[in-house]
């Protein structure tokens, strides 16, 4: 795993061996079959690759293909490390799609990669349940 700044984006890029585990951790196959997680962009987006090699950024919540946007992973993957963020991911206690405040403050905490996977999975299940029942997130 490599992480650090690439311009204005804080990126976490997984090594090939880590991609399958990240894909399972975030349950990407459930929402986007045939896609593999290759990294995180700015803590709020997963970077995924499709079977043809195309890459996109999709919000962690909601992990919904309709919100995926083309994203080109920087060719020079030399990232500028930032010790403040290594191994930590910013998380909104109440995700923005559920009405959470995107400003830094009481709605923001920092979590480990494992915790992030659990939170993303839990909130996406809640999103799918609400969507299936006709509710709004």
N, C-alpha and C positions, 0 to 999 in steps of 0.2 A: 504494500500500500504506500502510495505517495500522497502527501497532502501539502497544500500551501497556496499562495496567491499566484494567480495568472491574470495579470491586469487587475480589474476590479472584482474578479470572481475568486472566491475561496473554493478550491477544488480538492476532492478526495478521489483519487484514481486507484482502483483495485488492480492488483496483479492478476494475471490470467487464473492462477490457482484460487484466488479469492472470489472471483466473479460468480461461480456457481453457488457458493455459500451465501453471498449477498443476495443473489436472485431468490434463493429459498427464504432467507431471513425476511425479505420484504414481500414475499409471496407475489412477485411480479407476474408469474405464469398465470395466476388467477385472473388478473385484470388485462394483461397484455401477453397472451400466449406467443411463444417464439421469440420473446425479448429477453435479453440478459442485462443485468445491472453491471455497468462498468465503472460507475462512480457517483459522486454527489457534487452538485453545483450549488454553492452558496447556502448549503444546509437545507434549503427548501425544495430542491429539485433532485430527482434521481436522473442520472444520465444512463440511458438504455441503448442497446444496440439490437437491431432486428436481424433476421436470418440472412438478409442481403448485405449487411454491414453498415446500413444507415444508422445514424445516431440521432437521438432526440433527448430533450429535457422534458420531464413530466413532473408535476408537483408530487411530493410525497403523499399529501392528502389534499384533494382526492387523487388517488392513483387511478386515473381514468384516461384512456387513450384519446378522448376528445380534447383533452387539454395539453397533449404532447405537442411540442414545437421542435422543428429541426434545430439541431445544435451540433456545431463542429467542435470536436475536442481539439484543443490547441496542438498543432503538430510538434512543437517543442514542449515536451512535457516536463521541462525543468521548472519546478515550482519553487517559489520563494517561501521557505518555511516561516511559520509564525508560532513560536512556543506557547503563546496564549491559547491556541486552539487545537494543538495536536492531541488527537484521541478524543476530542470533545465535539459534540454537535449541538448547535443551537436548536432549541425546541420551544414551540409555542404551547403553553399548558392547555389553552383552548385554541385549536387550529383556526386560522383565519376564516376558512370556509364555514366554520361553525360559529362565527361571530367574534372570534378572538381578536384582540388588539395587536396589530403588527409592530407597534412601537416597542422599543426595548423598555423594560420595566417589569411590573409584576406578572406579566403574561409570559415572560421568557425565562427559561432555565437552560442548563447545559447538561447533556446526558452522554453516556458512553455509546459506542456503536451498537452494542447488544441491546441496550435500553431503547435506542432509537428504532431498531427493527421491531421491537415489541410494541412500541407506541404507534408506529406507522401502521402495523398490522391491525391493532385494536381499533384505531380511529377509522381506518378504511372499512372494516367490518361494520362499524356504526354507520358510516356513509352509505354503504351498500344497502343496509337494512332500511334506512330512512328513504333512500331512493326507491327501493322496492315497494315500500308502503305508501308512496306518493307524497312523502313529506319533503320538506326543504331543509337542506343543511345550511 
